[in-house]
Amino acid sequence: MLLTGTVSSGLGRAHVFMSQQHYQEQFRGFLGHTAWPGTLNVEVKGDVLAKYIALRNKAGIDTLDANEEAMKSAMKINVSQIASTRIRGFLRDGVSFGGATAFNAKISHSDKMVDCAILIPDLTRHIDVIEVISGTFLREFFNIEDGAEVTIELI
């Protein structure tokens, strides 16, 4: 499955979650190494949004706020063959850190490509934004800013 979208700025809070040792140990298990302590946000629309909603549905995340057309299209997309990894949440000092679902992928821009994963947190405000994690600082690796187009290929 190919997903194409544009890079956008997030809320700047991902590093708080991504730097947690509990998560990093799990990322190492399916990425082969720890992840950069942040995410690259990729905004998607149209047919790509429907594909992303299908992945969210596979992850068990309700997408009730999505437009009806995208929801209907998502129901027709078969994602049963796409493997996912469950990221367990945890409790630390009375603070709950939620779980997530990850899908291994590769992200590309121009002539460069790098291994990554799509991370779908159990609790997120994003409906049309894919959060990408990688061992590489993706903005620097690709030399990209908001508005740049990237392609994500699930593997």
Secondary structure, 3 states (H helix, E strand, C coil): CEEEEEEECCCCCHHHHHCCHHHHHHHHHHHCCCCCCCCEEEECCHHHHHHHHHHHHHCCCCCCCCCHHHHHHHHCCCCCCCCCEEECCEEECCEEECCEEEEEEEEEECCEEEEEEEEEECCCCCCCEEEEECCCCHHHHHCCCCCCEEEEEEC
